[in-house]
Amino acid sequence: MKIGIFKQTPTDTHNYTAMKTKLSLLGIIASLSAVVTVSAQDSAVTKPVGYHTETILGDAFTLLGINVGNAVAAAGDFDADSAQDDDVDFTTLLTNGTPYTVQNTTSGESAPVTGWDATSLTTALNVASGDSYEIRADATIASIFGANNEAGLGEGDATSADVVWIPQDDGSFRQIYRAQAQPPFVAAGWAEIGAAGDAGTVTIPFDAGIFIQRRQADPIDIVFVGHVRTSATTVNLLSGKFNFVNRVLPVGITLGESGIETAPTWKDGDAATADIIWLPNGSGGYDQLYYAAAQPPFVAAGWAQVGAAGDKSSVELTAGYAVQKRGDTGQVTVSIPGDLDL
C-alpha cells in the first residue's frame, strides 16, 4: 500500500510499479487544485486532499477501506440539539437527490441526512448545541470505481465479474459488479446481484470496510484520490459479530495511538476472550491483534498478537480491517495522533 497527503495543489509524480494500476475516479478533479469549502459562517477553509494505493489480490477476497471521500458541502456549529444551524442555508449548499452524511466532528459520530430545510437537518445523529459538524455527499460505486469502471475491475456477469461486497447493518452484504454488454439484452454498467437497475448509485458508507472479490488471477492496484477527513471517527461495533471498519485517514495510525482500547465497551483479555482486530497481511491472510489484560507478574497490559511475542502497540491499522467483537455492543473512537500534521 502507498499513502500520501497533498496539502496544496498536488502533482502526481509517483511511479506506480505494480502489475496493474488504475486511478479511482473519486477526487480526480479535486486532486488537481487546492480544495476550498464553505462553512456555515461563510469563511473559506482549505482542506487537504490525498491518495492511497490498495492492492486487490488475484483469485481472492481483499478487505480494504477507502480512506478518502468527497469535499465538505457544509460545515459549522449546531445552535440547537435538533441539528439546527441558524448561520447557514442548507437549501443552497445541499442538492436535492444527492445522499449526504453528516459527521459530528466533536464526538466523531456520523449519520445519514434524510432531509433538510434552510437551517436544520433531519438526521438520527446525536448532537448538542455547540457541536461542530461537516456534511459530505456520500461516495457511490460510480464515483469510487468510475462510471465506466475506470478502476479496471474485472467485468462479466454475476458469476464471472469481480464483486464489491458492501456490509450492511444486519450482517448481510450488497454485491455489486460491472456487467459486460451482451447485446441486445444486457447493456454494460454497474449491476447488483439480486436487484435490478443501475447499481452505480449504490452508496458506500465512509466508515465501512469493504471486500473486493477478484475472480481474475492477476492482482490489480487501485489508487484512491479524494478529500481527507481531519477529525477522529467513531464507529458502532456490534457484539458477537465481525464488524468491517474503514480506517478513514489515508495515513498510518498505530494501535498504540488509536486509543481503541480506552472505549468503555472494548473487551481486553487473552487470545480466547478479548475483542480481536483482524488486519489484512497483504498475502490473503490476517494478523490477529488484541489488548491483553494485565496478569501480574507475567503479563503486562498492552497490545498483543495471536501467535507472536512482544509488544504490538506500534503495529499500524490497515486501510480496512475487521473487529471480532466478543464484548458488548458499543462505540469506539479511533483517535488522530497528536503529531499528525493535516
Secondary structure, DSSP 4 states (H G I P E B T S, - for coil): -EEEEESSS--------SS-EEE-STTTTGGGS-EEEE-TT--EEEE-EEEEEEEE-TTEEEEE----BPPEEEEEE-SBTTTB-TT--HHHHS-TT--EEEEETTT--EEEEEEE-SSBEEE-----TT-EEEEEEPEEHHHHH-TT-TT-PPPBSTTTS-EEEEE-TTS-EEEEEEEPPBTTTB-SEEEETTB-S-GGG-EE-TTB-EEEEE-SSS-EEEEEEEEPP-S-EEEEE-TTSEEEEE--SSS--BHHHH-GGGSTT---B-TTTS-EEEEE-SSS-EEEEEEEPPBTTTB-SEEEETTB-S--TTPBPPSEEEEE--S--EEEEEPPPTT---
